[in-house]
Amino acid sequence: MILKPGTTWDDAYSRCLQAAPEAFHDDRPLNRWDNVWRRDGIAGTARSPVDGTPIAAPPRVDRATAAAAVRAATEAHTAWGRVSLEQRVRKVRAALDEFRAHRDLLALLLVWEIGKPWRLACADVDRCIDGVAWYADEIPAMLHGRTPLPGPVSNIASWNYPMSVIMHALLVQALAGNAVIAKAPTDGGVACLTLATALAARHGLPITLLSGGGADLSEALVTAPEIGCVSFVGGRTAGGRVAAGLVDSGTRHILEQEGLNCWGVWQFSRWDLLQGLVRKSFEYGKQRCTAYPRYVVQRALFPDFLATYLPAVRSVRFGHPLAVERPGDDLPDLDYGPLITPAKAAELARTIEDAVDRGGIPIHRGTLDTGHFLDGQDTGAYLAPAAILAPPPSSPLFHAEPFGPVDTIVLVDTEAELLAAMNASNGALVASLACDDEETGRKLGAELRAFKVGINRPRSRGDRDEVFGGIGASWRGAFVGGSLLVQAVTQGPPGERLDGNYHPAR
């Protein structure tokens, strides 16, 4: 195996320097605030999860710099609010044209920085472009009778979707008349997000981009009185800290947090349908908020389930996303690459071992020997697929999302047990039921603590005309999707009550 020519990190970074020299220096991407790209902050070191290659590290700013950036963004917010909707749409469309022109570079950065296989990296960029283009068409009607928020929108999101989640949100918020602030993800994606910000900012979009630790930037990006709305995507621990900072503040917020998304199997016989869905569920190593890491299976159906599940999980392909046998070969069509860091892979491996030691039954344990790798490469961030039957209640695998290529399977005998097992995490974003009788499926689905429930199909986030949100501890604040996303970042008539898990004071 060799690295496909033209796809090295040095190739990608040199293309960044050519495409947006204002936003990159030789050794680091820059922060952007007050309409200026700045070489501020302390840059550390970073390595790609793909094979340990040294890559650009985010320059971490301090609290004082973040506070100054928020004040500057507040001034930009006032000025942007005077720009006509027609002009805003034109500027956003120009940014999307830039994204299309640099689509492959944005995708290559995602491969190196967060380990996405090429197909999924391209899909992340394309979903951002297509989703924002839809909003550019639809937003005039969505904004009828509405005005921008009193202050800029602050965005804090995890590393797994820099384009289709973070940049998508920034551009829709700007379309709605707001200046926007983004905290670059700490663990990966900073170069991709920096390039996209540069391509958008050259068309006058009011985007502030800062790198730094959550503790250092929280006071400025979450609790500062100038902030009009906080949009957060991440885990429950960090989300809980953000929510605590917003208590009694009246600040708009959209806090998307993890949940244990479950797939129930009850009175079901269409095993050919389920087999394809099992493999697809391993895309990107289940490192996404709408992954399904838990199967809750009717005990009487377990032999048939196992006969379907095991061939599917054994067919999952993982490895180095840029490794080919010959220079002219296409990039491999993998289900997933590395986890985000070697530390995460090691932690999850320990969690699996601990669950087995406590009584969990390992019905599948893949090995790295079956992976698609360069000879001698660093494989520290990789984890082969695993499946644990009956995870012990004392294990994190019993009640929490692993955020990696690990499934757990729980057997039940009654509908009550099925519902209890599928509701184990006090709220989830999605859930699905495999059930021959759709009426029974809908009846059971109504009892699930998940925002979206699929019958014989998976559910996903959805960025256009379908509402997205959560239940219980998986979500706090306004719901999004289509007009609700625009409503969440604009002001309507006095006394308006937003759809969501809260009703803000302003």
N, C-alpha and C positions, 0 to 999 in steps of 0.2 A: 504494500500500500504506500502511496505517496500523497502529499498535499497537492490538491489540484492547482496547477499554475495560475497565478493571478489572484489567488484568494488569501494570501498570507495577511497577517495583521499589519505588517509594514505596508503592504499594498493598499489595504483599506485606509490606513491612517494618512498615507501620502495623498490619497484621493480626497480625504477630508480637507487637508491643507490647500489643495487646489480648488476645491468647490467652495470653501468658506474660510479663506485665510484670516478673516476678521475674528473668527470664533475659536481658532486653534493656534497654539504655539507648538514648537517642536516637541515639547515634553508633556503637554497637558491641554485639555479643553479648558475654556475660560468660563467665568460667570458673566451673566449679563444683567445689568440693572441701570436704571436712569438712562436708558437708550444707549448704553456704552458697554462694549465687551471689555472685561477687566481681568487683569492677571492678579487677582487678589485671592486670599485663602491659602491654605497650606495643603499642597498636594503630597500624598503619600505614595505608596506603591500598590499595584494591582496586578493580578494574573488572571488570564482567561480560564474559566472552568473547562474549556474544551481540551486543553493539553498543557496547561501551566505556562503558556507563553506570556511574557510581560506585556501588559497593555496600559493604556492611559488611565490614570487614577483621577477621581474627582477632586477638585480643589475645595477644601472645606473652609467656609467663611465662619467668622465668629458672630456673636450675638449683636454687637454694635453694627457690624456691616449689614446683617440681615435687617435690623431695625431701620437703617438708612435706606435700604432697598425698598422696604415696605412704604416708607414715606414718599419715595420717588414714584412708586407704583400708584400711590393714591393720587398724586398730581396727574399722572398719565391717565388714570381712570376718568378724572374730570374732563380732560381734553378729548379722550376717546368717546365719551358720551355725547359730544357735540358733532361727531362724524355721522353722516347720514347712513341709513341702513343700506342704501344702494352702494355707497362707497365701501362699507364694511364687507358686503358680499363680494364686491369686485376684488378687494384685497385678499380675502380668504381664497377665492378661486385662483388667484395668481400664486398663492402659496401652494395650493394643491398641484398646480402645473409644475412647480419646482419639485415637489415630492415625486411626481411621476417621472420627471427627467432623471432623478437621482434614486429611483426606487431600488435598484440592485445594490447600490452602495449602502443605503439605509438597512437593507436586509442583511448584507454581509456583516455590518457592524453588530446586528442582533445575534448573528451566529457566534461571533467571537466574544461578545460581552456577556451574553446570558445563555449561550449554548443551544439556541433553537436550531433544529434541522432546517435546511434551506427552504423546503416547501412551507413550513410553518412560519419562518421568518418573513417570507414574501407575503404570506397571508396576513400577517400582522400589519405590514405596511399598507397592503391593499384595502384592508377593512377600515383603516383610518381614512384613506383617501375616499373610498366609496361612501362611508358613513357621513363624513363632513360634507361631501358634495350633495348628499340627500338633504341635509339640514340647510345648506345654502339655497336649495330650491324651495324648501317648505317654510323657512323661518319668517317670511313676511306675514303669513297668516298667524303663526304662533305668537308673534309679538304684538298683535293687535291689542291696544289698550294697556300695554305693559312698558315699563321703563327699566333701565339698568339698576343694579343694586347701588347703595350709597357708597360702597367701597369695593376694592378689587377682590377677585376670587382667588383663594389660596388653595393650591393643589399639592397633596402629599400622597404618593402612591408607591406600591411595591414595584419591583424591578421587572416583572414578568411580561408586561405589555406596554413598553414605552410609547409605541405609536397608537395602537388601537384603543388604549385606555387613556394614557396621559395626554398625548398630543391631540387626540380626538376631543377630549374634554376641553382643553385649552382653546381650540379653534371654535367650538360651539359656544363657549362662554364669551369669546371675543365677538362672535357674530351677534350675540345678544346685547352687546354694548358695554362689556366689562373689560377693564384691564385685568391681566391674569398673571399669577405668580406660580411657578412650579419649583418644588424641591426635587432636585435630581436624585434618583434612587441611589442609595449608598452601595448596594451590592452589585450593581451592573446596569448597563444601558445608558451611561452618561454621554458617551460619544455620539450615539445615535440620536439621543434627545437634543444634544447640543447642535448637531448638524441640522436637524429638523427646525429647531428654534431659529438658527441663523437664516435658513431658507425662508421662513415665515417673516422674520423681523425685517428683512430687507424690503419687504412690501409694506412696512409701516404698522405691523400688528404689535400691540403693546404687551409684549411678553417679557417677564422677568424670570431668569433661571438662576437658581442658587444651589450650591452643593454644601452639605454639612450634616452634622449629626442631629438627630431628632431632639435631643435634650438641649442642644445649643440654639436651635432655630425655633423651638416650639413657642417661646414667648412672642416672637415676631410674627410667625406664620399662623398661629392658632389663636392666641389670646389678645393680640394687639387690637385696640378699638377701631383702627382704620379698616380692618378686614370685613368685607361684606358677606362672605360665605367661605366655609371650609369644606373642601371635598377630599375625603380620605379613602384609600383602598389599601387594605392590608390585614394583618392578623389581629386577633382579639386583644392581645396584650397591649400592643401599640395603640390600637383603636380605643381601648379603655382609657389610656392616658390622654388621648385627644378629647374624648368625651368628657373626662373629668375637668379638663381645662375650659370646657364650654358651658359647664353647669351655671345656670342663672345668667348667662351672658346675653341671651337673646340673639346670638349670631346664627344665621342660617348655617346648616350643616348637612352633609351627605356622607355618612360614614358606612362604607361597605366593609364588612368583616367576614372572617371565615365561618364555615359551618361544616358539619359532617354530612355531606350530601350522600344520600342512600338510594340504592336500587333494590326495590322489593320484588320478590318472585313468589307469586301466589296463584294457585289454580291455573297453571300455565303449561303450554305444550309446543309453542312455536320456537323451538330451539335454534333453528337456522337463523332466525332473526336476531336472537340474542348473541350468537357467536361473533358476528361481525361487529356488534356494538361493544363487546368486551375488548377486542383488540383496539378499536378506535378510542376507547376510554383511556388508553395509555399514552395518547398524544401528549407531547412535551413532558413526559414523565409525571403526569398528573399535577404539574406545577401551575395550577390555575384554580380560580375560585369556584368554578362550576364543574370541577372534576368529580367523579364518582368513585371514592375509595372503599365504600362499604356495600356489600350485598347481604340482604336479609332474605333468607330462603326458607320456604316451607319444607319442613324436614322430609316429608314424603317425596318431594321432588329433588332431593339432594343428589341421588345417583345420576339422574338425567342432567341436572345442572353441572355436575362435575365432569360428565362426559362432554359437555359443551364448552365449559370454561377452560379446562386444561389445554386442549389443542389451541385455543385462541391465545392464551397467555404465552404458550410456548412459541407462537409465531411472531411475537413482538420483536421488532428489530431496533437495536440501539447502538450507539457508538459515536465516533468522530464524524461530525457533519460534513467535513470537507475532505475526507480521505477517499481516494479513488485508486484503482489498479493501474490505469494508464492515463496520461495527460489529457487525452481527448474524451474520456468517459464523463457522462453526466454525474452530477453530485448524487450521493446515495439517497434513496427514499426511505428515511428512517422514521420510526415512531417517536423516538426521543434521543437526545444527546446526554450531556452531563446534567447533574443537579447544579444549583447555582454556585456552590462552593464545596471544596473537599470536606470542610467541617460539617456541612449539612449532610453529606453522604455518610460520613462516619457516625454522626449522631443517629441517623435513621437506621443504620446497620446495627448499632448498639441497641436501639429500641426494639428491633426485630428479635435480636438474640434474647433480650430480657423477656419479651412476650413469650417466647418459646420456653425459656427456663421456668416461667411461671405457669406453664400448662397449655399455652397456645399450640395448635397443631399446624406445622408447616406443610401445607399441601402442594406448594410449589416454591422452590428456591432456585432461581436462575444463577448463573455464574458469569463473570466477566469474560470467560473463555469464549463465549458465544457472541461477544460484541464485535463491532466493526471498527478496528483500530489501526493506527499507524504502528509499525514495528517499534517497540520500546518506548512508546509515548507515555506520559504521565496520565494515569487513569484514576487519580485520587478522588475526582468529583463524580465518578460513575457508580451507579448501583443497578444491579440486575433486577428484573421483576421478581416480586415475592408475593405470596398469598398465605395468610394465616387464618385458619379455621378456629372459631371460638376464642378470640383474644381475651385474656383475663381482664376482669374489671379493674385491676390495679395498674394495667398498662395504659399509656397514653393512646395506644392504638384502639382502645375500646371506645373512647369518647371524643377524640380530637382528630382533626384532619392531618394526615402525615405529610402532605405536600411533597410527595415523591411517589415512585412507582411501586406502591405497596397496597394490596387489597386486603381487607378483612371480611370474613364471612361468618354470619351469625345464623343459626338454625332456630326456627320457631314452629310451634304447633297450632296456634290459634291466631285469629285476627287481632286480638288484643295484644298478644306478644309481638306480632308483626309491627303494629303501630308504635308500641313502646320502644322497640329496638330501632325503628327508623327515626324516632324523635329523641335520640339519646343526647344530642348536643345542644338542646335548648335553642332551636332555630337553625335553619339552613337556607341557602339561597335557592337550591333546586332539589328535586327528588323525582324519581320515576318508579312506576310499577309495571312489571311484566305480568299481565293477567289476560287470559283469553276472553273473559266477559268484561267488556268495557264499562258496563253499568256498575259491576262490582268494583272495578278499578277506580271509577270516579267516586263511588261511595267511600272507599278507603282513602283515596287521595284527599278528600275533604277534611280528613282528620290529621293530615300530616302537617308538621310545623315547618313547612317550606314555602317559599314565595311562589315558585313555579313548579308545577307537578306535571310530568308527562306520563301518558298511558302508552306503553309499548314504544316509547321513543325518549331520547334524552332531551333535556332542556338546556338552554345556554343563556348568556347574558342578554344579547339583543341590543343593538344600539340605535335603532330607528324608531318605528312606530309602535313597538311593544314595550309596555311598562316593565321596569326592573326594580327590584327592591329585595327586602328580606324580612324575616320574622324573628322575634326573640333577640338573642344576642348576636345574630348575624348582620344586623343593620340598625342604624340610628339615623333619624332625620328624614329628609325629603326623598321621595321616590323619583326615579329618572326614566328616561326613554321617551323619544318623541317630544310632544308638547310639554310633558312633565319635566323633562330635563331643562327646557327653556324656562318654564315657570320657576324651577328651583333656583335659577340664577337671575331672576328679574323680579320687579315689584308689580303687583297688580292693584286692583281696587282696594281701598281701605277695608281692613277687617278680613281680607282674604285668608283662607285656611288652606295650606298646601296639603296635597296628598302625601302621606308618609307616616313614619312612626313618631312624629312630634309635630307640634304646632308652634313655630317660632314667634317670639314677641315682636319681631319686626320683619 
